[in-house]
Amino acid sequence: MDINEHSLVIETLKEVDPSRKCFRLVGGVLVERTVKEVLPALESNKEQISKLIESINKQMQTKGRDLTEYRERYNIRLVGEGEAEAQGQSAASSSDNKDGGSKSGAGVLVS
């Protein structure tokens, strides 16, 4: 979102006279500058943000790989992850119980 805002401001300022007054918010303080002073700073900020996003994405990918390797190594499953498999097995066992004739009292309330 910041990159889009920077791009929009940069494109707008490129069409403006370089000696024109420009106001910029720096650390919560509104500073009066000229367009030719502000434009290079905005472009460098945009590049810094892009580099930061790339490095964070790389870190996220490596951490994701590390996490999946760790989960596979120690056979860790999240809650709800194995429910689909368990439901498939319970459905198969319940159909076996109906056909096989062996019945259990599960789900029956007797008073």
N, CA, C and O atoms as CSV, one atom per row, in Angstrom:
chain,resi,resn,atom,element,x,y,z
A,1,MET,N,N,0.824,-1.173,0.000
A,1,MET,CA,C,0.000,0.000,0.000
A,1,MET,C,C,0.882,1.255,0.000
A,1,MET,O,O,0.585,2.229,-0.692
A,2,ASP,N,N,1.966,1.222,0.781
A,2,ASP,CA,C,2.878,2.363,0.805
A,2,ASP,C,C,3.551,2.564,-0.547
A,2,ASP,O,O,3.761,3.696,-0.980
A,3,ILE,N,N,3.886,1.463,-1.208
A,3,ILE,CA,C,4.513,1.566,-2.527
A,3,ILE,C,C,3.563,2.238,-3.511
A,3,ILE,O,O,3.978,3.090,-4.296
A,4,ASN,N,N,2.305,1.860,-3.471
A,4,ASN,CA,C,1.316,2.489,-4.358
A,4,ASN,C,C,1.181,3.982,-4.078
A,4,ASN,O,O,1.093,4.783,-5.008
A,5,GLU,N,N,1.164,4.357,-2.805
A,5,GLU,CA,C,1.069,5.766,-2.446
A,5,GLU,C,C,2.306,6.531,-2.903
A,5,GLU,O,O,2.193,7.634,-3.438
A,6,HIS,N,N,3.481,5.951,-2.695
A,6,HIS,CA,C,4.719,6.590,-3.144
A,6,HIS,C,C,4.711,6.763,-4.664
A,6,HIS,O,O,5.080,7.820,-5.176
A,7,SER,N,N,4.290,5.726,-5.377
A,7,SER,CA,C,4.255,5.808,-6.844
A,7,SER,C,C,3.315,6.912,-7.311
A,7,SER,O,O,3.638,7.669,-8.227
A,8,LEU,N,N,2.170,6.996,-6.687
A,8,LEU,CA,C,1.195,8.020,-7.055
A,8,LEU,C,C,1.761,9.425,-6.843
A,8,LEU,O,O,1.628,10.287,-7.711
A,9,VAL,N,N,2.389,9.653,-5.695
A,9,VAL,CA,C,2.956,10.965,-5.391
A,9,VAL,C,C,4.122,11.279,-6.331
A,9,VAL,O,O,4.245,12.409,-6.805
A,10,ILE,N,N,4.975,10.296,-6.602
A,10,ILE,CA,C,6.115,10.506,-7.502
A,10,ILE,C,C,5.639,10.886,-8.894
A,10,ILE,O,O,6.166,11.821,-9.498
A,11,GLU,N,N,4.643,10.165,-9.408
A,11,GLU,CA,C,4.115,10.473,-10.742
A,11,GLU,C,C,3.499,11.872,-10.780
A,11,GLU,O,O,3.620,12.579,-11.780
A,12,THR,N,N,2.844,12.266,-9.699
A,12,THR,CA,C,2.240,13.597,-9.643
A,12,THR,C,C,3.315,14.679,-9.599
A,12,THR,O,O,3.206,15.700,-10.278
A,13,LEU,N,N,4.349,14.450,-8.798
A,13,LEU,CA,C,5.387,15.468,-8.643
A,13,LEU,C,C,6.291,15.593,-9.869
A,13,LEU,O,O,6.908,16.641,-10.062
A,14,LYS,N,N,6.387,14.565,-10.693
A,14,LYS,CA,C,7.216,14.648,-11.900
A,14,LYS,C,C,6.668,15.667,-12.894
A,14,LYS,O,O,7.421,16.239,-13.682
A,15,GLU,N,N,5.371,15.890,-12.856
A,15,GLU,CA,C,4.736,16.815,-13.780
A,15,GLU,C,C,4.713,18.251,-13.260
A,15,GLU,O,O,4.251,19.150,-13.964
A,16,VAL,N,N,5.201,18.483,-12.046
A,16,VAL,CA,C,5.139,19.798,-11.402
A,16,VAL,C,C,6.494,20.499,-11.548
A,16,VAL,O,O,7.534,19.855,-11.684
A,17,ASP,N,N,6.451,21.830,-11.515
A,17,ASP,CA,C,7.662,22.646,-11.572
A,17,ASP,C,C,8.581,22.305,-10.389
A,17,ASP,O,O,8.118,22.313,-9.248
A,18,PRO,N,N,9.880,22.003,-10.627
A,18,PRO,CA,C,10.789,21.611,-9.541
A,18,PRO,C,C,11.005,22.676,-8.467
A,18,PRO,O,O,11.404,22.339,-7.352
A,19,SER,N,N,10.758,23.928,-8.764
A,19,SER,CA,C,10.977,24.974,-7.761
A,19,SER,C,C,9.730,25.251,-6.922
A,19,SER,O,O,9.742,26.125,-6.056
A,20,ARG,N,N,8.675,24.518,-7.176
A,20,ARG,CA,C,7.416,24.727,-6.456
A,20,ARG,C,C,7.521,24.240,-5.015
A,20,ARG,O,O,8.230,23.278,-4.720
A,21,LYS,N,N,6.798,24.922,-4.117
A,21,LYS,CA,C,6.780,24.513,-2.705
A,21,LYS,C,C,6.110,23.162,-2.556
A,21,LYS,O,O,5.166,22.821,-3.269
A,22,CYS,N,N,6.630,22.412,-1.610
A,22,CYS,CA,C,6.079,21.077,-1.354
A,22,CYS,C,C,6.168,20.830,0.144
A,22,CYS,O,O,7.156,21.204,0.776
A,23,PHE,N,N,5.159,20.213,0.712
A,23,PHE,CA,C,5.159,19.903,2.133
A,23,PHE,C,C,5.265,18.399,2.302
A,23,PHE,O,O,4.625,17.621,1.593
A,24,ARG,N,N,6.094,18.013,3.263
A,24,ARG,CA,C,6.333,16.590,3.504
A,24,ARG,C,C,6.269,16.327,5.003
A,24,ARG,O,O,6.762,17.121,5.804
A,25,LEU,N,N,5.666,15.222,5.369
A,25,LEU,CA,C,5.563,14.843,6.772
A,25,LEU,C,C,6.765,13.976,7.127
A,25,LEU,O,O,6.929,12.878,6.596
A,26,VAL,N,N,7.601,14.477,8.028
A,26,VAL,CA,C,8.802,13.752,8.444
A,26,VAL,C,C,8.736,13.545,9.951
A,26,VAL,O,O,8.874,14.497,10.719
A,27,GLY,N,N,8.527,12.314,10.369
A,27,GLY,CA,C,8.486,11.997,11.791
A,27,GLY,C,C,7.419,12.760,12.557
A,27,GLY,O,O,7.634,13.132,13.710
A,28,GLY,N,N,6.281,12.996,11.937
A,28,GLY,CA,C,5.193,13.698,12.598
A,28,GLY,C,C,5.287,15.210,12.494
A,28,GLY,O,O,4.450,15.922,13.049
A,29,VAL,N,N,6.300,15.708,11.787
A,29,VAL,CA,C,6.475,17.148,11.620
A,29,VAL,C,C,6.310,17.499,10.147
A,29,VAL,O,O,6.917,16.863,9.286
A,30,LEU,N,N,5.500,18.498,9.854
A,30,LEU,CA,C,5.289,18.928,8.480
A,30,LEU,C,C,6.407,19.891,8.085
A,30,LEU,O,O,6.580,20.942,8.701
A,31,VAL,N,N,7.164,19.519,7.045
A,31,VAL,CA,C,8.334,20.277,6.632
A,31,VAL,C,C,8.081,20.872,5.249
A,31,VAL,O,O,7.557,20.197,4.363
A,32,GLU,N,N,8.457,22.138,5.069
A,32,GLU,CA,C,8.305,22.795,3.774
A,32,GLU,C,C,9.600,22.637,2.986
A,32,GLU,O,O,10.672,23.010,3.462
A,33,ARG,N,N,9.499,22.089,1.789
A,33,ARG,CA,C,10.645,21.878,0.891
A,33,ARG,C,C,10.223,22.244,-0.521
A,33,ARG,O,O,9.108,22.709,-0.756
A,34,THR,N,N,11.133,22.025,-1.449
A,34,THR,CA,C,10.779,22.182,-2.861
A,34,THR,C,C,10.612,20.801,-3.462
A,34,THR,O,O,11.045,19.806,-2.881
A,35,VAL,N,N,9.986,20.742,-4.623
A,35,VAL,CA,C,9.727,19.459,-5.279
A,35,VAL,C,C,11.035,18.766,-5.631
A,35,VAL,O,O,11.142,17.547,-5.501
A,36,LYS,N,N,12.044,19.538,-6.081
A,36,LYS,CA,C,13.313,18.917,-6.467
A,36,LYS,C,C,14.047,18.312,-5.270
A,36,LYS,O,O,14.885,17.430,-5.458
A,37,GLU,N,N,13.759,18.761,-4.041
A,37,GLU,CA,C,14.357,18.176,-2.842
A,37,GLU,C,C,13.584,16.939,-2.375
A,37,GLU,O,O,14.170,15.994,-1.847
A,38,VAL,N,N,12.293,16.955,-2.572
A,38,VAL,CA,C,11.439,15.883,-2.055
A,38,VAL,C,C,11.420,14.669,-2.986
A,38,VAL,O,O,11.383,13.532,-2.516
A,39,LEU,N,N,11.444,14.898,-4.285
A,39,LEU,CA,C,11.306,13.810,-5.258
A,39,LEU,C,C,12.379,12.724,-5.121
A,39,LEU,O,O,12.029,11.543,-5.112
A,40,PRO,N,N,13.674,13.069,-5.012
A,40,PRO,CA,C,14.674,12.003,-4.824
A,40,PRO,C,C,14.493,11.220,-3.523
A,40,PRO,O,O,14.731,10.013,-3.478
A,41,ALA,N,N,14.072,11.914,-2.469
A,41,ALA,CA,C,13.843,11.232,-1.190
A,41,ALA,C,C,12.693,10.237,-1.307
A,41,ALA,O,O,12.764,9.133,-0.767
A,42,LEU,N,N,11.643,10.627,-2.008
A,42,LEU,CA,C,10.512,9.718,-2.195
A,42,LEU,C,C,10.915,8.493,-3.004
A,42,LEU,O,O,10.519,7.373,-2.681
A,43,GLU,N,N,11.702,8.704,-4.055
A,43,GLU,CA,C,12.140,7.578,-4.888
A,43,GLU,C,C,13.022,6.618,-4.101
A,43,GLU,O,O,12.896,5.401,-4.238
A,44,SER,N,N,13.919,7.165,-3.271
A,44,SER,CA,C,14.770,6.278,-2.468
A,44,SER,C,C,13.944,5.532,-1.417
A,44,SER,O,O,14.211,4.362,-1.140
A,45,ASN,N,N,12.940,6.198,-0.826
A,45,ASN,CA,C,12.062,5.526,0.135
A,45,ASN,C,C,11.307,4.381,-0.530
A,45,ASN,O,O,11.147,3.311,0.057
A,46,LYS,N,N,10.845,4.608,-1.751
A,46,LYS,CA,C,10.114,3.574,-2.473
A,46,LYS,C,C,11.014,2.365,-2.738
A,46,LYS,O,O,10.581,1.222,-2.595
A,47,GLU,N,N,12.257,2.618,-3.120
A,47,GLU,CA,C,13.205,1.520,-3.349
A,47,GLU,C,C,13.480,0.756,-2.066
A,47,GLU,O,O,13.547,-0.473,-2.075
A,48,GLN,N,N,13.641,1.484,-0.951
A,48,GLN,CA,C,13.883,0.837,0.345
A,48,GLN,C,C,12.712,-0.058,0.738
A,48,GLN,O,O,12.906,-1.172,1.225
A,49,ILE,N,N,11.503,0.436,0.524
A,49,ILE,CA,C,10.318,-0.355,0.860
A,49,ILE,C,C,10.256,-1.611,-0.002
A,49,ILE,O,O,9.922,-2.687,0.496
A,50,SER,N,N,10.573,-1.485,-1.287
A,50,SER,CA,C,10.558,-2.645,-2.184
A,50,SER,C,C,11.580,-3.687,-1.746
A,50,SER,O,O,11.284,-4.882,-1.739
A,51,LYS,N,N,12.771,-3.245,-1.384
A,51,LYS,CA,C,13.809,-4.170,-0.915
A,51,LYS,C,C,13.383,-4.853,0.376
A,51,LYS,O,O,13.617,-6.046,0.564
A,52,LEU,N,N,12.763,-4.094,1.257
A,52,LEU,CA,C,12.306,-4.652,2.530
A,52,LEU,C,C,11.242,-5.726,2.305
A,52,LEU,O,O,11.262,-6.772,2.953
A,53,ILE,N,N,10.316,-5.463,1.389
A,53,ILE,CA,C,9.268,-6.439,1.086
A,53,ILE,C,C,9.875,-7.711,0.507
A,53,ILE,O,O,9.463,-8.812,0.872
A,54,GLU,N,N,10.843,-7.575,-0.386
A,54,GLU,CA,C,11.499,-8.746,-0.968
A,54,GLU,C,C,12.202,-9.573,0.100
A,54,GLU,O,O,12.091,-10.799,0.108
A,55,SER,N,N,12.928,-8.910,1.005
A,55,SER,CA,C,13.643,-9.656,2.045
A,55,SER,C,C,12.675,-10.345,3.000
A,55,SER,O,O,12.933,-11.465,3.439
A,56,ILE,N,N,11.573,-9.691,3.323
A,56,ILE,CA,C,10.592,-10.308,4.216
A,56,ILE,C,C,9.935,-11.508,3.544
A,56,ILE,O,O,9.697,-12.527,4.194
A,57,ASN,N,N,9.640,-11.400,2.247
A,57,ASN,CA,C,9.065,-12.537,1.525
A,57,ASN,C,C,10.027,-13.717,1.494
A,57,ASN,O,O,9.602,-14.860,1.662
A,58,LYS,N,N,11.311,-13.461,1.284
A,58,LYS,CA,C,12.309,-14.541,1.304
A,58,LYS,C,C,12.376,-15.195,2.673
A,58,LYS,O,O,12.419,-16.421,2.780
A,59,GLN,N,N,12.385,-14.372,3.725
A,59,GLN,CA,C,12.414,-14.913,5.080
A,59,GLN,C,C,11.174,-15.748,5.364
A,59,GLN,O,O,11.260,-16.801,5.997
A,60,MET,N,N,10.026,-15.280,4.898
A,60,MET,CA,C,8.779,-16.015,5.130
A,60,MET,C,C,8.811,-17.367,4.421
A,60,MET,O,O,8.349,-18.365,4.973
A,61,GLN,N,N,9.353,-17.407,3.203
A,61,GLN,CA,C,9.438,-18.672,2.476
A,61,GLN,C,C,10.378,-19.641,3.168
A,61,GLN,O,O,10.062,-20.825,3.280
A,62,THR,N,N,11.535,-19.163,3.637
A,62,THR,CA,C,12.465,-20.063,4.318
A,62,THR,C,C,11.878,-20.556,5.634
A,62,THR,O,O,12.036,-21.728,5.977
A,63,LYS,N,N,11.202,-19.679,6.377
A,63,LYS,CA,C,10.579,-20.107,7.634
A,63,LYS,C,C,9.460,-21.106,7.375
A,63,LYS,O,O,9.271,-22.038,8.157
A,64,GLY,N,N,8.716,-20.923,6.288
A,64,GLY,CA,C,7.669,-21.879,5.940
A,64,GLY,C,C,8.244,-23.252,5.640
A,64,GLY,O,O,7.708,-24.273,6.071
A,65,ARG,N,N,9.363,-23.264,4.881
A,65,ARG,CA,C,10.013,-24.550,4.596
A,65,ARG,C,C,10.533,-25.192,5.871
A,65,ARG,O,O,10.383,-26.398,6.069
A,66,ASP,N,N,11.151,-24.381,6.745
A,66,ASP,CA,C,11.653,-24.908,8.011
A,66,ASP,C,C,10.521,-25.489,8.851
A,66,ASP,O,O,10.680,-26.535,9.479
A,67,LEU,N,N,9.393,-24.816,8.859
A,67,LEU,CA,C,8.245,-25.279,9.638
A,67,LEU,C,C,7.717,-26.607,9.109
A,67,LEU,O,O,7.435,-27.513,9.894
A,68,THR,N,N,7.579,-26.738,7.792
A,68,THR,CA,C,7.076,-28.006,7.245
A,68,THR,C,C,8.068,-29.134,7.479
A,68,THR,O,O,7.661,-30.263,7.754
A,69,GLU,N,N,9.362,-28.852,7.374
A,69,GLU,CA,C,10.366,-29.886,7.663
A,69,GLU,C,C,10.275,-30.322,9.121
A,69,GLU,O,O,10.348,-31.515,9.413
A,70,TYR,N,N,10.117,-29.380,10.031
A,70,TYR,CA,C,10.008,-29.688,11.458
A,70,TYR,C,C,8.763,-30.520,11.743
A,70,TYR,O,O,8.812,-31.491,12.499
A,71,ARG,N,N,7.630,-30.125,11.121
A,71,ARG,CA,C,6.382,-30.875,11.329
A,71,ARG,C,C,6.516,-32.295,10.805
A,71,ARG,O,O,6.035,-33.234,11.438
A,72,GLU,N,N,7.167,-32.466,9.651
A,72,GLU,CA,C,7.334,-33.808,9.095
A,72,GLU,C,C,8.293,-34.635,9.932
A,72,GLU,O,O,8.068,-35.829,10.130
A,73,ARG,N,N,9.363,-34.017,10.429
A,73,ARG,CA,C,10.358,-34.741,11.208
A,73,ARG,C,C,9.754,-35.292,12.499
A,73,ARG,O,O,10.031,-36.430,12.876
A,74,TYR,N,N,8.929,-34.490,13.180
A,74,TYR,CA,C,8.371,-34.896,14.468
A,74,TYR,C,C,6.913,-35.333,14.373
A,74,TYR,O,O,6.257,-35.513,15.399
A,75,ASN,N,N,6.397,-35.505,13.156
A,75,ASN,CA,C,5.037,-35.981,12.918
A,75,ASN,C,C,4.008,-35.153,13.693
A,75,ASN,O,O,3.177,-35.700,14.417
A,76,ILE,N,N,4.075,-33.847,13.533
A,76,ILE,CA,C,3.164,-32.927,14.218
A,76,ILE,C,C,1.979,-32.649,13.308
A,76,ILE,O,O,2.152,-32.339,12.130
A,77,ARG,N,N,0.778,-32.760,13.857
A,77,ARG,CA,C,-0.446,-32.480,13.098
A,77,ARG,C,C,-1.218,-31.387,13.824
A,77,ARG,O,O,-1.261,-31.358,15.054
A,78,LEU,N,N,-1.820,-30.499,13.067
A,78,LEU,CA,C,-2.626,-29.438,13.645
A,78,LEU,C,C,-4.031,-29.944,13.928
A,78,LEU,O,O,-4.473,-30.929,13.337
A,79,VAL,N,N,-4.730,-29.270,14.830
A,79,VAL,CA,C,-6.098,-29.641,15.156
A,79,VAL,C,C,-6.951,-29.446,13.913
A,79,VAL,O,O,-6.916,-28.382,13.293
A,80,GLY,N,N,-7.714,-30.464,13.548
A,80,GLY,CA,C,-8.583,-30.386,12.389
A,80,GLY,C,C,-7.906,-30.844,11.112
A,80,GLY,O,O,-8.579,-31.034,10.099
A,81,GLU,N,N,-6.589,-31.026,11.131
A,81,GLU,CA,C,-5.874,-31.429,9.922
A,81,GLU,C,C,-6.188,-32.868,9.548
A,81,GLU,O,O,-6.347,-33.172,8.366
A,82,GLY,N,N,-6.282,-33.753,10.516
A,82,GLY,CA,C,-6.531,-35.155,10.238
A,82,GLY,C,C,-7.996,-35.539,10.332
A,82,GLY,O,O,-8.323,-36.722,10.232
A,83,GLU,N,N,-8.888,-34.576,10.520
A,83,GLU,CA,C,-10.303,-34.898,10.691
A,83,GLU,C,C,-10.919,-35.494,9.433
A,83,GLU,O,O,-11.767,-36.382,9.528
A,84,ALA,N,N,-10.516,-35.030,8.270
A,84,ALA,CA,C,-11.078,-35.550,7.020
A,84,ALA,C,C,-10.738,-37.032,6.863
A,84,ALA,O,O,-11.575,-37.836,6.451
A,85,GLU,N,N,-9.500,-37.374,7.199
A,85,GLU,CA,C,-9.100,-38.785,7.116
A,85,GLU,C,C,-9.848,-39.606,8.162
A,85,GLU,O,O,-10.302,-40.714,7.877
A,86,ALA,N,N,-9.976,-39.061,9.376
A,86,ALA,CA,C,-10.653,-39.782,10.448
A,86,ALA,C,C,-12.134,-39.959,10.125
A,86,ALA,O,O,-12.701,-41.009,10.427
A,87,GLN,N,N,-12.768,-38.967,9.524
A,87,GLN,CA,C,-14.176,-39.088,9.161
A,87,GLN,C,C,-14.355,-40.146,8.078
A,87,GLN,O,O,-15.333,-40.893,8.096
A,88,GLY,N,N,-13.434,-40.214,7.153
A,88,GLY,CA,C,-13.505,-41.231,6.103
A,88,GLY,C,C,-13.381,-42.624,6.692
A,88,GLY,O,O,-14.073,-43.546,6.259
A,89,GLN,N,N,-12.502,-42.787,7.682
A,89,GLN,CA,C,-12.337,-44.089,8.322
A,89,GLN,C,C,-13.546,-44.436,9.180
A,89,GLN,O,O,-13.976,-45.589,9.196
A,90,SER,N,N,-14.105,-43.457,9.897
A,90,SER,CA,C,-15.259,-43.750,10.748
A,90,SER,C,C,-16.484,-44.065,9.895
A,90,SER,O,O,-17.307,-44.889,10.294
A,91,ALA,N,N,-16.622,-43.439,8.746
A,91,ALA,CA,C,-17.739,-43.737,7.858
A,91,ALA,C,C,-17.602,-45.163,7.327
A,91,ALA,O,O,-18.592,-45.883,7.201
A,92,ALA,N,N,-16.389,-45.558,7.022
A,92,ALA,CA,C,-16.161,-46.921,6.526
A,92,ALA,C,C,-16.440,-47.941,7.627
A,92,ALA,O,O,-17.023,-48.991,7.357
A,93,SER,N,N,-16.034,-47.652,8.855
A,93,SER,CA,C,-16.273,-48.601,9.947
A,93,SER,C,C,-17.752,-48.673,10.302
A,93,SER,O,O,-18.238,-49.741,10.674
A,94,SER,N,N,-18.477,-47.565,10.197
A,94,SER,CA,C,-19.902,-47.604,10.506
A,94,SER,C,C,-20.666,-48.391,9.449
A,94,SER,O,O,-21.649,-49.058,9.772
A,95,SER,N,N,-20.234,-48.326,8.195
A,95,SER,CA,C,-20.889,-49.122,7.161
A,95,SER,C,C,-20.574,-50.601,7.361
A,95,SER,O,O,-21.398,-51.459,7.042
A,96,ASP,N,N,-19.379,-50.907,7.891
A,96,ASP,CA,C,-19.043,-52.293,8.196
A,96,ASP,C,C,-19.927,-52.814,9.321
A,96,ASP,O,O,-20.380,-53.958,9.281
A,97,ASN,N,N,-20.171,-51.976,10.320
A,97,ASN,CA,C,-21.011,-52.388,11.440
A,97,ASN,C,C,-22.431,-52.667,10.981
A,97,ASN,O,O,-23.052,-53.602,11.487
A,98,LYS,N,N,-22.966,-51.907,10.056
A,98,LYS,CA,C,-24.325,-52.127,9.580
A,98,LYS,C,C,-24.406,-53.436,8.809
A,98,LYS,O,O,-25.358,-54.200,8.972
A,99,ASP,N,N,-23.425,-53.691,7.985
A,99,ASP,CA,C,-23.448,-54.907,7.174
A,99,ASP,C,C,-23.037,-56.138,7.971
A,99,ASP,O,O,-23.545,-57.232,7.727
A,100,GLY,N,N,-22.122,-55.970,8.922
A,100,GLY,CA,C,-21.571,-57.102,9.647
A,100,GLY,C,C,-22.482,-57.635,10.720
A,100,GLY,O,O,-22.317,-58.782,11.136
A,101,GLY,N,N,-23.433,-56.860,11.187
A,101,GLY,CA,C,-24.363,-57.349,12.186
A,101,GLY,C,C,-23.912,-57.091,13.601
A,101,GLY,O,O,-24.728,-57.218,14.514
A,102,SER,N,N,-22.658,-56.736,13.844
A,102,SER,CA,C,-22.238,-56.436,15.203
A,102,SER,C,C,-22.636,-55.012,15.522
A,102,SER,O,O,-22.301,-54.080,14.791
A,103,LYS,N,N,-23.355,-54.853,16.622
A,103,LYS,CA,C,-23.853,-53.531,16.965
A,103,LYS,C,C,-23.351,-53.146,18.343
A,103,LYS,O,O,-23.252,-53.970,19.252
A,104,SER,N,N,-23.046,-51.894,18.463
A,104,SER,CA,C,-22.670,-51.380,19.777
A,104,SER,C,C,-23.757,-50.415,20.230
A,104,SER,O,O,-24.577,-49.983,19.419
A,105,GLY,N,N,-23.774,-50.078,21.489
A,105,GLY,CA,C,-24.809,-49.218,22.031
A,105,GLY,C,C,-24.464,-47.742,21.922
A,105,GLY,O,O,-25.021,-46.924,22.654
A,106,ALA,N,N,-23.575,-47.396,21.038
A,106,ALA,CA,C,-23.166,-45.988,20.914
A,106,ALA,C,C,-24.307,-45.163,20.357
A,106,ALA,O,O,-24.923,-45.538,19.360
A,107,GLY,N,N,-24.589,-44.049,20.993
A,107,GLY,CA,C,-25.609,-43.142,20.522
A,107,GLY,C,C,-27.020,-43.507,20.942
A,107,GLY,O,O,-27.976,-42.890,20.473
A,108,VAL,N,N,-27.176,-44.497,21.815
A,108,VAL,CA,C,-28.500,-44.917,22.251
A,108,VAL,C,C,-28.670,-44.531,23.712
A,108,VAL,O,O,-27.824,-44.838,24.551
A,109,LEU,N,N,-29.763,-43.861,24.000
A,109,LEU,CA,C,-30.065,-43.452,25.359
A,109,LEU,C,C,-31.202,-44.333,25.896
A,109,LEU,O,O,-32.282,-44.402,25.309
A,110,VAL,N,N,-30.939,-44.994,27.007
A,110,VAL,CA,C,-31.956,-45.877,27.600
A,110,VAL,C,C,-32.205,-45.382,29.009
A,110,VAL,O,O,-31.272,-45.135,29.773
A,111,SER,N,N,-33.490,-45.240,29.342
A,111,SER,CA,C,-33.807,-44.784,30.703
A,111,SER,C,C,-34.536,-45.836,31.466
A,111,SER,O,O,-34.882,-45.627,32.629
